[in-house]
Amino acid sequence: MGASVANDMLLVGPASKESALSILTQLQKTVQLLAAKLDAMKEQQKLILHQHGDSNSITILLARYKEITAQLEQISLVCRNIHTTRILSVHELFLYQDIQLTLPMLEKQHELLVAELKHHEHPQQHERLWAALVIAKQQFPQTVRQNKPLAGNVPIIVKLLADSCAEFAGLSQVRATLSMHDEKQKRKFMGELLKNEVQDLDLRTGTAEYNLSFVQGTRMSRATVKFSMDVQLKTGKTVTSRSLKVHSEPFIVITNESQWDESEGALIALSAFGERTVTEWPHLCNILQEHVVQELRNNGDPNRPFRALSKCDLEYFHRQFFASKPQVTVNEYNKFWEWFGKAFQVLRFQKHINTLWQLGVVYGFMSREDAAVIVKDVEPGTFLIVFADKYPGQLAIAYVSPKTRGVKHYLIGHYDTGAKKALPAFLFEHPPLTHVVQFTHEFDARGQPQFTVVSKIEAFGRFCPPTHYTKEHTDSELYDPIIA
C-alpha cells in the first residue's frame, strides 16, 4: 500500500487533514494494484509448483504473501476507521462500497494461494483448500418485497475462485437457498421459496448471475441466501469432490409495504450496532445514507434526478433526536426511526412525493422553527413543504398568511390527501397558496441550503392540471389548528 496511506492509517478521523475522498481514492487504487499483484503471483506460483517448486522460491513467495496480508489488514482497518469517524458523501460511499466488495475476494484468493503453498511444503500439516465461492456483487442488506425484483434490479454475482494449480474435472450448477437466521422459522415455510435459484457458471468469467425473486415473506425475520455448488478436482489420476458455499449479507422479505419501515429499521440497526448498544454518529449516518441511496436512487427511473440526505438533513437529525452527541445509543436510534422510518417509507412508496422531494419542491427535513425563518421574508401566499417534526410520515406547510402576513403552519392530514387525491391536487384546492419555496440542490459557503421561489403552477402543474380544481372555499386561507 502507498506510504502515505500506511503512515496515516490511524489518522483518518476528524483530526486528519487528508480528505476522505483522497484516502478512499488511494485505497481503491491500492486494492486494484493488489488484485493485479495477486493475479501475477498466482501465475508465478503455478509455474513454480509445476516445476516441483524449490524450497527457496516457495519461501520467497510466502514472504511476499505475508506482506500482502499486512496490506489487506491495513486497508480493512483504514476503511473501518473512516466509516466510523467521517460522514461520507455519496461519491465517497460508492468508493467505500467498491472497496468493501473487492476486499473479501482478495482475502479469499490470498488464502487459497497461501494454503496451496503450505500444503505443498507440509502436506500432513496443512490442508489444501483448492477453491472457494465468493460474492462479487450484492445489494444486501435490504428489505425485499415478495415476488418483486431487488432494489435497482441489480443482479447478485457469485464468483468461483481457485488456487494456482486447481484443475476441475466437473462443476455443478450454482444453487441459491434461503437460510433463516432463526432456524425455527425455517420449519414454518412450505413449498417454493425462491425463483431463478439455479444458475450455470459462466466458464469464461467463473461467475453466476442471479436475478432472484422471493416467493414467500420471512415473517419479519432476517435471512441470507446461501449459494452452493459441488466441484470435482483432479490430482493426477485422483478426483476429489468438494462442496463450496458462501452466504449473502442479511435481508428481510416482506409481503406488503406496511412491514417495510420496521424491516428496514431493523436491518439498519443491525449494520450500525450489531450486538452493541452504542455506535458512533458518523457510522450511523453512513449506513443510513447507504440505505437511502439504495432505496431512493432514481426509484427505478434512470432519467430522474437523484437527491440524497444532505449535511443539513443529518445535522437536523443529530440535534433533534441525538442531542448532537458523538456516540448514539440503540434506544435513541429506535426513537429516531419511529419518526424517520415513516417519512422514509413515504419517499420509498409514494412516487409523486419521491419525485417532488428529488426536485426540491418538497424540501423534506427541517424543524418547524427553521421553516418559519425560511418563509418569513417572502411574499404572502408563499409556502415551504417539510415533514412534520412531531407527526411521523406526515407533511406540513409553513406559509405566509395573505391576511396577517405572519407565518402559519398547517399539518397535511390523511383526510387532505389519499388514494384519490395526491398532494398537488390538495394544493390546487387552496388558491391563497400561490408560490412554493424550492430547494435548488446548492449550498452556500456555510453549508446552508439555497432556495428559489416558483409559482405553484410551474412546480405542480405537470402532476395535476390546476384547471381541474375550481372549487370555491369558504375558508379563504389555510389555518393551523393541529400544529400548535
C-alpha positions as CSV (number, residue, x, y, z in Angstrom):
1,M,0.0,0.0,0.0
2,G,1.1,3.6,-0.6
3,A,3.3,5.0,2.1
4,S,1.1,8.0,2.8
5,V,-1.9,5.7,3.4
6,A,0.1,3.3,5.6
7,N,1.6,6.1,7.7
8,D,-1.7,7.8,8.2
9,M,-3.6,4.6,8.9
10,L,-4.6,5.8,12.4
11,L,-5.1,9.4,11.4
12,V,-8.3,9.1,9.3
13,G,-10.6,10.5,11.9
14,P,-11.8,14.1,12.1
15,A,-8.3,15.3,13.1
16,S,-6.7,14.1,9.9
17,K,-6.1,16.8,7.3
18,E,-6.4,14.5,4.4
19,S,-9.9,14.3,2.9
20,A,-12.0,11.2,2.9
21,L,-12.2,11.3,-0.9
22,S,-8.4,11.4,-1.2
23,I,-7.9,8.5,1.3
24,L,-10.6,6.3,-0.3
25,T,-9.3,7.0,-3.8
26,Q,-5.8,5.9,-2.7
27,L,-7.3,2.8,-1.1
28,Q,-9.2,1.9,-4.2
29,K,-6.0,2.3,-6.4
30,T,-4.1,0.2,-3.8
31,V,-6.8,-2.5,-3.9
32,Q,-6.6,-2.6,-7.7
33,L,-2.8,-2.9,-7.6
34,L,-3.1,-5.7,-5.1
35,A,-5.6,-7.6,-7.3
36,A,-3.2,-7.3,-10.2
37,K,-0.3,-8.4,-8.0
38,L,-2.2,-11.5,-6.8
39,D,-3.0,-12.5,-10.3
40,A,0.6,-12.2,-11.3
41,M,1.8,-14.2,-8.2
42,K,-0.8,-16.9,-9.0
43,E,0.7,-17.4,-12.4
44,Q,4.2,-17.4,-11.0
45,Q,3.1,-19.9,-8.3
46,K,1.6,-22.2,-10.9
47,L,4.9,-22.2,-12.8
48,I,7.0,-22.9,-9.7
49,L,4.7,-25.8,-8.5
50,H,4.6,-27.4,-11.9
51,Q,8.4,-27.4,-11.8
52,H,8.0,-29.2,-8.4
53,G,8.9,-26.0,-6.5
54,D,12.2,-25.5,-4.9
55,S,12.1,-24.5,-1.2
56,N,13.8,-21.1,-1.7
57,S,11.2,-20.0,-4.3
58,I,8.3,-21.0,-2.1
59,T,9.9,-19.2,0.9
60,I,10.1,-16.0,-1.1
61,L,6.5,-16.3,-2.3
62,L,5.3,-16.9,1.3
63,A,7.2,-13.8,2.4
64,R,5.5,-11.7,-0.3
65,Y,2.1,-13.1,0.7
66,K,2.9,-12.1,4.3
67,E,3.4,-8.5,3.1
68,I,0.1,-8.7,1.3
69,T,-1.6,-9.9,4.5
70,A,-0.4,-6.8,6.3
71,Q,-1.6,-4.6,3.5
72,L,-5.1,-6.2,3.4
73,E,-5.4,-5.8,7.1
74,Q,-4.3,-2.2,6.9
75,I,-6.8,-1.4,4.2
76,S,-9.6,-3.0,6.2
77,L,-8.6,-1.0,9.3
78,V,-8.5,2.3,7.4
79,C,-11.9,1.6,5.9
80,R,-13.4,0.8,9.3
81,N,-11.9,3.9,10.8
82,I,-13.0,6.2,8.0
83,H,-16.6,4.8,8.1
84,T,-16.9,5.4,11.9
85,T,-15.2,8.8,12.1
86,R,-16.2,10.7,8.9
87,I,-19.6,11.4,7.4
88,L,-19.1,10.5,3.8
89,S,-20.6,11.9,0.7
90,V,-22.5,9.7,-1.7
91,H,-19.5,9.5,-4.1
92,E,-17.2,8.6,-1.1
93,L,-19.7,5.9,-0.1
94,F,-19.6,4.4,-3.6
95,L,-15.8,4.2,-3.3
96,Y,-16.1,2.7,0.1
97,Q,-18.6,0.1,-1.0
98,D,-16.5,-0.8,-4.0
99,I,-13.5,-1.5,-1.7
100,Q,-15.7,-3.5,0.7
101,L,-16.9,-5.7,-2.1
102,T,-13.4,-6.3,-3.5
103,L,-11.5,-6.9,-0.3
104,P,-13.2,-10.2,0.7
105,M,-12.4,-11.6,-2.8
106,L,-8.8,-10.6,-2.5
107,E,-8.6,-12.1,1.0
108,K,-10.1,-15.4,-0.1
109,Q,-7.8,-15.6,-3.2
110,H,-4.8,-14.8,-1.0
111,E,-6.0,-17.5,1.5
112,L,-6.2,-20.1,-1.3
113,L,-2.8,-19.4,-2.7
114,V,-1.1,-19.5,0.8
115,A,-2.8,-22.7,1.7
116,E,-1.7,-24.3,-1.6
117,L,2.0,-23.4,-0.9
118,K,1.9,-24.6,2.7
119,H,0.3,-27.8,1.7
120,H,3.0,-28.4,-1.0
121,E,5.7,-28.0,1.7
122,H,4.0,-29.8,4.5
123,P,1.0,-31.9,3.2
124,Q,0.4,-33.6,6.5
125,Q,0.2,-30.4,8.5
126,H,-1.7,-28.1,6.1
127,E,-4.9,-28.7,4.2
128,R,-5.2,-27.5,0.6
129,L,-8.4,-25.5,0.1
130,W,-8.4,-25.8,-3.7
131,A,-11.4,-23.5,-4.5
132,A,-13.9,-21.1,-2.9
133,L,-17.1,-19.3,-3.8
134,V,-17.3,-15.5,-3.1
135,I,-20.0,-12.9,-3.8
136,A,-18.7,-10.3,-6.3
137,K,-21.8,-8.1,-6.3
138,Q,-24.8,-7.8,-4.0
139,Q,-27.3,-5.1,-2.8
140,F,-27.9,-6.6,0.6
141,P,-28.7,-5.7,3.4
142,Q,-32.1,-4.5,2.1
143,T,-35.8,-5.1,2.6
144,V,-37.1,-7.1,-0.2
145,R,-40.8,-7.3,-1.5
146,Q,-42.3,-10.7,-2.0
147,N,-42.3,-11.6,-5.7
148,K,-40.6,-8.3,-6.6
149,P,-37.1,-7.7,-8.0
150,L,-34.3,-6.4,-5.8
151,A,-33.8,-2.7,-5.4
152,G,-32.4,-1.2,-8.6
153,N,-32.8,-4.6,-10.4
154,V,-29.1,-5.2,-9.7
155,P,-28.2,-8.9,-10.0
156,I,-26.3,-10.8,-7.4
157,I,-23.0,-12.1,-8.9
158,V,-21.3,-15.2,-7.4
159,K,-17.7,-16.0,-8.4
160,L,-15.6,-19.2,-8.3
161,L,-12.0,-18.7,-7.2
162,A,-9.3,-21.4,-7.3
163,D,-5.7,-21.8,-6.3
164,S,-2.9,-21.8,-8.9
165,C,-2.9,-25.5,-9.9
166,A,-6.5,-26.4,-9.4
167,E,-7.8,-28.5,-12.4
168,F,-11.6,-29.0,-12.5
169,A,-13.0,-32.3,-13.7
170,G,-16.6,-31.2,-13.2
171,L,-18.7,-28.3,-12.0
172,S,-22.3,-28.4,-10.8
173,Q,-24.7,-25.6,-11.3
174,V,-24.8,-22.9,-8.6
175,R,-27.8,-23.2,-6.3
176,A,-29.3,-20.5,-4.1
177,T,-31.2,-21.5,-1.0
178,L,-32.9,-19.4,1.7
179,S,-31.1,-19.5,5.0
180,M,-33.0,-18.2,8.1
181,H,-31.2,-16.5,10.9
182,D,-33.7,-18.3,13.2
183,E,-33.7,-21.9,12.1
184,K,-37.1,-22.4,14.0
185,Q,-38.6,-20.0,11.5
186,K,-37.4,-22.1,8.5
187,R,-39.6,-25.0,9.6
188,K,-42.7,-22.9,9.1
189,F,-42.2,-22.5,5.4
190,M,-43.9,-24.7,2.9
191,G,-43.4,-25.0,-0.8
192,E,-41.3,-22.9,-3.1
193,L,-39.2,-20.1,-1.5
194,L,-37.1,-18.7,-4.4
195,K,-37.4,-18.2,-8.1
196,N,-34.4,-18.4,-10.5
197,E,-32.5,-20.2,-7.8
198,V,-30.3,-22.4,-10.0
199,Q,-27.8,-20.9,-12.5
200,D,-25.0,-22.2,-14.7
201,L,-21.5,-21.0,-14.0
202,D,-20.1,-18.9,-16.9
203,L,-16.8,-20.8,-17.6
204,R,-15.3,-17.8,-19.3
205,T,-15.7,-15.5,-16.2
206,G,-16.1,-18.0,-13.5
207,T,-19.3,-16.3,-12.4
208,A,-23.0,-17.0,-12.0
209,E,-25.5,-14.1,-12.2
210,Y,-28.8,-14.1,-10.2
211,N,-32.0,-12.1,-10.5
212,L,-33.7,-13.7,-7.5
213,S,-37.3,-13.4,-6.6
214,F,-38.6,-14.4,-3.2
215,V,-41.9,-16.3,-3.2
216,Q,-42.6,-16.1,0.5
217,G,-42.0,-13.5,3.2
218,T,-39.6,-14.2,6.0
219,R,-42.1,-13.3,8.8
220,M,-40.2,-10.2,9.7
221,S,-37.1,-12.3,10.5
222,R,-33.8,-11.8,8.8
223,A,-32.4,-14.3,6.3
224,T,-29.4,-14.8,4.0
225,V,-29.1,-16.5,0.6
226,K,-26.7,-19.5,0.7
227,F,-25.0,-20.1,-2.7
228,S,-23.5,-23.5,-3.1
229,M,-22.0,-25.8,-5.7
230,D,-20.1,-29.0,-6.0
231,V,-16.7,-29.3,-7.8
232,Q,-14.6,-32.2,-8.8
233,L,-10.8,-31.6,-8.8
234,K,-8.2,-33.7,-10.5
235,T,-4.9,-34.6,-8.7
236,G,-3.0,-36.9,-11.1
237,K,-5.4,-39.8,-11.5
238,T,-7.4,-39.0,-8.4
239,V,-10.6,-37.0,-8.5
240,T,-11.5,-35.1,-5.3
241,S,-15.0,-33.7,-4.6
242,R,-15.7,-30.6,-2.7
243,S,-18.8,-28.7,-1.7
244,L,-18.4,-24.9,-1.8
245,K,-20.8,-22.3,-0.2
246,V,-21.0,-18.6,0.6
247,H,-23.7,-16.6,2.3
248,S,-25.0,-13.2,1.3
249,E,-25.5,-10.2,3.7
250,P,-28.8,-10.3,5.6
251,F,-32.2,-9.2,4.3
252,I,-35.9,-9.4,5.2
253,V,-38.6,-10.4,2.8
254,I,-41.9,-8.6,3.4
255,T,-45.3,-9.4,2.0
256,N,-46.8,-5.9,2.0
257,E,-45.4,-2.3,2.2
258,S,-46.8,-1.7,5.7
259,Q,-44.0,-4.0,7.0
260,W,-41.3,-2.0,5.3
261,D,-40.3,0.6,7.8
262,E,-40.0,-2.0,10.7
263,S,-37.9,-4.3,8.5
264,E,-35.6,-1.6,7.1
265,G,-35.1,-0.1,10.6
266,A,-34.1,-3.5,11.9
267,L,-31.5,-4.0,9.1
268,I,-30.0,-0.5,9.6
269,A,-29.8,-1.1,13.4
270,L,-28.1,-4.5,12.8
271,S,-25.5,-2.8,10.5
272,A,-24.9,0.2,12.8
273,F,-24.9,-1.5,16.2
274,G,-24.5,-5.3,15.7
275,E,-24.6,-6.6,19.3
276,R,-23.6,-3.3,20.8
277,T,-25.9,-0.7,22.4
278,V,-23.8,2.3,21.3
279,T,-22.3,3.4,18.0
280,E,-20.5,6.4,16.5
281,W,-22.7,9.0,14.9
282,P,-20.8,9.1,11.6
283,H,-21.1,5.3,11.3
284,L,-24.9,5.5,11.7
285,C,-25.1,8.4,9.2
286,N,-23.1,6.5,6.6
287,I,-25.3,3.4,7.0
288,L,-28.5,5.4,6.9
289,Q,-27.2,7.2,3.7
290,E,-26.3,3.9,2.1
291,H,-29.9,2.7,2.6
292,V,-31.4,6.0,1.4
293,V,-29.3,5.8,-1.8
294,Q,-30.1,2.2,-2.4
295,E,-33.9,2.6,-1.9
296,L,-34.5,6.0,-3.4
297,R,-31.8,6.3,-6.2
298,N,-33.9,7.3,-9.2
299,N,-36.6,4.9,-7.8
300,G,-36.1,2.7,-10.8
301,D,-36.1,5.6,-13.3
302,P,-32.6,6.4,-14.7
303,N,-33.9,9.7,-16.2
304,R,-34.9,11.1,-12.8
305,P,-32.5,13.4,-10.9
306,F,-31.1,12.0,-7.7
307,R,-31.1,13.5,-4.2
308,A,-29.6,12.0,-1.1
309,L,-29.6,13.2,2.5
310,S,-27.7,16.4,2.9
311,K,-25.3,17.5,5.6
312,C,-28.1,19.8,6.8
313,D,-30.6,16.9,7.0
314,L,-28.1,14.9,9.1
315,E,-27.4,17.8,11.4
316,Y,-31.1,18.3,11.9
317,F,-31.5,14.6,12.9
318,H,-28.4,14.8,15.2
319,R,-29.8,17.8,17.1
320,Q,-33.4,16.7,17.1
321,F,-33.0,13.1,18.2
322,F,-29.5,12.6,19.5
323,A,-28.6,15.8,21.3
324,S,-25.6,16.3,19.0
325,K,-23.7,13.6,20.8
326,P,-20.6,11.9,19.1
327,Q,-22.0,8.5,20.1
328,V,-25.6,7.4,20.0
329,T,-27.5,4.6,21.7
330,V,-29.7,2.0,20.2
331,N,-32.7,3.4,22.2
332,E,-32.1,6.8,20.7
333,Y,-31.9,5.3,17.3
334,N,-35.2,3.4,17.9
335,K,-37.0,6.7,18.8
336,F,-35.5,8.4,15.7
337,W,-36.6,5.5,13.5
338,E,-40.2,5.8,14.8
339,W,-40.2,9.2,13.1
340,F,-37.8,8.9,10.2
341,G,-38.9,5.4,9.2
342,K,-42.4,6.7,8.4
343,A,-41.0,9.6,6.3
344,F,-38.6,7.3,4.5
345,Q,-41.5,4.9,3.7
346,V,-43.4,7.8,2.2
347,L,-40.5,8.6,-0.1
348,R,-40.0,5.0,-0.9
349,F,-43.5,4.1,-1.9
350,Q,-45.3,7.3,-2.8
351,K,-43.7,8.0,-6.1
352,H,-45.1,11.5,-6.6
353,I,-43.8,12.6,-3.2
354,N,-40.4,11.0,-4.0
355,T,-40.3,12.9,-7.3
356,L,-41.2,16.2,-5.6
357,W,-38.6,15.6,-3.0
358,Q,-36.0,14.8,-5.6
359,L,-36.8,18.0,-7.4
360,G,-36.6,20.0,-4.1
361,V,-40.3,21.1,-4.3
362,V,-40.8,19.1,-1.1
363,Y,-37.8,20.2,1.0
364,G,-38.1,17.4,3.5
365,F,-36.3,17.5,6.7
366,M,-36.3,20.8,8.7
367,S,-37.6,22.0,12.0
368,R,-40.7,24.0,12.3
369,E,-38.7,26.9,13.6
370,D,-36.2,26.8,10.7
371,A,-39.0,26.5,8.2
372,A,-40.6,29.7,9.6
373,V,-37.3,31.5,9.2
374,I,-37.1,30.5,5.5
375,V,-40.5,31.8,4.7
376,K,-40.9,34.9,7.0
377,D,-39.5,37.4,4.4
378,V,-41.2,36.1,1.3
379,E,-44.4,37.3,-0.3
380,P,-47.8,36.3,1.2
381,G,-49.1,33.0,-0.2
382,T,-45.6,31.5,-0.5
383,F,-45.1,28.2,1.3
384,L,-42.5,25.6,2.1
385,I,-43.2,21.8,2.4
386,V,-41.4,19.7,5.1
387,F,-42.0,16.5,7.0
388,A,-43.8,17.4,10.3
389,D,-41.3,17.1,13.1
390,K,-43.9,15.7,15.6
391,Y,-46.2,13.7,13.2
392,P,-44.2,10.7,11.7
393,G,-44.7,10.4,7.9
394,Q,-46.9,13.5,7.5
395,L,-46.1,16.6,5.5
396,A,-46.6,20.1,6.9
397,I,-46.7,23.5,5.2
398,A,-45.1,26.7,6.6
399,Y,-46.6,29.6,4.7
400,V,-47.1,33.4,4.8
401,S,-50.7,34.3,5.5
402,P,-52.2,36.7,3.0
403,K,-54.4,38.1,5.8
404,T,-52.0,38.6,8.7
405,R,-48.7,38.4,6.7
406,G,-47.4,36.3,9.6
407,V,-46.0,32.7,9.3
408,K,-48.5,29.9,9.8
409,H,-48.1,26.2,9.8
410,Y,-50.5,23.5,8.5
411,L,-50.3,19.8,9.0
412,I,-51.5,18.0,5.9
413,G,-53.8,15.4,7.3
414,H,-54.7,12.0,6.0
415,Y,-58.1,13.4,5.1
416,D,-56.4,16.1,2.9
417,T,-54.7,13.6,0.6
418,G,-55.1,9.9,0.0
419,A,-55.6,7.3,-2.7
420,K,-57.9,9.6,-4.7
421,K,-56.2,12.9,-4.1
422,A,-52.4,13.5,-4.3
423,L,-50.5,16.4,-2.7
424,P,-50.6,18.6,-5.9
425,A,-54.4,18.3,-6.1
426,F,-54.7,19.3,-2.4
427,L,-52.5,22.4,-3.0
428,F,-54.6,23.5,-6.1
429,E,-57.7,23.4,-3.9
430,H,-56.3,26.3,-1.9
431,P,-55.9,29.4,-4.1
432,P,-54.2,31.5,-1.4
433,L,-51.2,29.3,-1.8
434,T,-49.6,30.8,-4.9
435,H,-45.8,30.1,-4.8
436,V,-43.6,27.4,-3.3
437,V,-40.1,27.7,-1.9
438,Q,-38.0,25.2,-3.9
439,F,-34.6,23.8,-2.8
440,T,-32.0,24.4,-5.6
441,H,-29.7,21.5,-4.6
442,E,-27.0,24.0,-3.9
443,F,-25.4,25.2,-0.6
444,D,-23.7,28.5,0.3
445,A,-20.2,28.8,1.8
446,R,-21.5,28.0,5.3
447,G,-23.2,24.8,4.0
448,Q,-26.7,26.2,4.2
449,P,-29.3,25.1,1.6
450,Q,-30.2,27.6,-1.1
451,F,-33.8,28.2,-2.3
452,T,-35.7,29.8,-5.1
453,V,-39.4,30.7,-5.3
454,V,-41.5,29.3,-8.2
455,S,-45.2,29.5,-8.9
456,K,-47.4,26.7,-7.8
457,I,-48.5,26.0,-11.3
458,E,-44.9,25.7,-12.5
459,A,-44.0,23.4,-9.6
460,F,-47.0,21.1,-9.6
461,G,-48.9,21.7,-12.9
462,R,-47.4,18.6,-14.6
463,F,-48.6,16.4,-11.8
464,C,-52.1,17.7,-11.6
465,P,-53.7,20.3,-14.1
466,P,-54.9,23.2,-11.9
467,T,-57.9,23.9,-14.2
468,H,-59.5,20.7,-12.8
469,Y,-59.8,22.3,-9.4
470,T,-62.2,25.2,-9.4
471,K,-64.0,24.6,-6.1
472,E,-64.8,27.7,-4.1
473,H,-63.8,27.7,-0.5
474,T,-65.5,29.5,2.4
475,D,-62.2,29.5,4.2
476,S,-60.0,31.8,2.2
477,E,-56.8,30.5,3.6
478,L,-55.3,27.6,5.4
479,Y,-55.2,27.6,9.2
480,D,-53.2,25.8,11.7
481,P,-55.3,24.2,14.5
482,I,-53.3,21.0,14.6
483,I,-49.7,22.1,15.0
484,A,-49.5,24.4,17.9
